[in-house]
């Protein structure tokens, strides 16, 4: 059986105030890539275009599955290094980056690489499933059981990305996998300009409608625009076909398609029609332009949303801007506290950012807090910092045997001819708070995506991948 891909790529600048398209996409006989750039006017389009430029040559090579996986990873690491190098050479490009979701065909296998919040969906039979996992802060909250998928749609930090290709001080952590290419499968790769506006049910209905890849991609773009899509909108629709079963004279699409920032016609205006387009146009002309050189652009690009979160996390690290690395440092800390009526080992630090808690229960012991002396209970309430999980476990076993500290006696002053009183130290309060581990050291950068291993029975399992049955009853959100 000889497998091939029949594909179409589309992109639209959207209805927001973006003056350029920062998304890029490449679709060819062996390679499908969507890249959503960030970095404001100066860098987002460059970042996504550069990623496409590195990956496009893979479409013309022939690999085995293992070689394809290595080639995809090696190429993305080279693109990552190139992005960082260019940002260092040009300060205006500082902070630029891009998501990448890519499929590389090798025989009857598809090798996938993914980083960021662009998505890949698969229609197989009558069901559509989201194949990729968003590398966002909101997805982290879902995976750790602190947020439901329904709440995530309205979370104020839903656009904060924890993993990205580009000029960020973090390790490059790619999701890599090999999947079977089955005839009849239909793949959708898209930026969050589509997935953030069009519901899974509507995506499923559109993919299953039976239209060829081109019209299907056009419909998805229009659905996002009708939903008021403010972001750049990009998608690739690709069908897996059995070339041996195609009618005589028929052949899948073979010429590569490049759209968005990486294309020659990158500055095309939106193709939006209808009420949403008219409303966006009226909004644009109703606000007068203030002619001054000091007024910054009115739009808020994605890179600024990432930067805001970086600054929030930096405040936890003694006010030093270390970005996401500061957050991940907190996840290498451990302390003892009380969870319900048990002594527990916590991972993280006992601090919050608004509604966000920076620690989770790592291990719940069998020791009840009520069995401990009152002064020990008070100390646990204020938490006891540990250097490691093992140290925490050792301390738990020693808690019940530690004698209560004896208050320091107040020294009696010696007779003195002086008429002034000397201050004397008061007794130690055994119920006083324990000294925590000290301020966070922001100089230890690590990958913010690191979380406890999902196979650990003491950590929550990630939320299941959402699926939707493709039916004609689906509606546009």
C-alpha positions, 0 to 999 in steps of 0.5 A: 500500500502506497500512502500519500497526502492530499492537502490545503493550507490557508491563513488570514490576518484576522479582524484584530489590529494586527497590521501583519500576519505573524502565522506561517504554514507549509504544506507539502507531499511529505511535510505539514507545519503550522507556526504561530509567531510572537514578538510584536510587529518586529519579531513574530512574523520573522520567528514563524518564517524562520521556523518554516525556512528551517523545516521546509527542506525536510519535505524533499528528503526520504527518511525511515521513521527513526531517522525522520524523528531525529531529523525533525528534532535536530532541525527544530533545535537548529531553528531555536538556536538561530532565533536566539542568535538573531535576537541577540544581534538585533535588540528589536527582535528580543523576545520573539518566538514561535509555536510549531506543530509539524507532521513529517510523512515517512512511508505509512508513518507520520512523525510529529513534533509539537511545542506551544499552543497550536494544535493538531486534530485527527478525524478517524472514522466518525470521531475527531480528537485533539492529538496535541497537548497545549503547552500553556499555563491553563493546560498545566492547571487542568492537568494538575486538577486545579481547573476544569476544561470548561473553566479554562475557556474563560481563564484570564491566563489562557494565552500564557505559553510555557514552552516555545521555540525562540528567544526565551531562557529555557530548555527546548522541550519538544513533544515527539511521537510516531503515528500510523498514517491510515487511509481515510484519516483527515488531519487538521493543524491550526493556530490558536486563532482558529481553535480559540474561536471555533468549538471542537464540535463545529470543527468535527462537523466541518472536517466530517462534511466530506468536502475536499481539503481546500474548501474545508480549510476555507470554511474553517477560516470563515467560521473563525472570522464569523466568530469575531476572530481577532488573532491571525488564523491559520490552518492545514487540512490534509487527507491520508490517501491510498495512492493505489486505490485512486481512480486512473488519472487522479492524483493528490495535490503535489505542489507545496503551499506556503501561507502567512508570514512565510509566503510572498503575498504575506500582507493580504487583507482579511477575507472576512465577510458578514457582520463580524467583518463590518463591525471590525471595520466600523470599530477601526474607523470610529477611533481617530488616530493620534498623530504623535511619535510617542504613542505606542501601538494600540494592539497587545501582541502575544509576546506582551502577554507572555512577558506579563506572566514572566514579570509576575513569576519574577516577583516571586524570585525577590523581584529579579526578572527571570521569567518562567525559570523562576516558576520552575525553580519553585517546583524543585522546593519541598516542605512539610505542612498539614493537608486535612488531618494528615502531615503532608509533603508539599512540592513548591513554595507556600505562596500564591499569585492571586487564585494560583497556588504555587504548591501541590501535595506531593505525598500524604503521610499516615501521621495525623496532626492531632497526634503531635504536640501542640507546638509541632502542629503550630510549626507545621501550620507555618510549614517546615522547609526541606532540602529534598523529599527524603529529608521531608520523610525523615523529618516526619518520622522524627516529629513525634519524638522531638522534645518541646524546646525549653524556653530560654530563661531571662538573665538577671542583670547584675547590680550596676550604679548606672541608672539606665535600664538594659534591654533583656531578651524575652523568653522564646515562644515555642509556638512561634512560626518556623523560619522558612527556607528563605527567599527564592534564588532566581538564578537557577533556570529550569524548564517551566514545563517540568512537572512530577512524572505522570506515572507517579501514583502520588501525582494527578493524571493529566486530563484526557484528550477531548474528543467529539463525534462529528455530527451535522448538529454541531454549531458555531460557538 
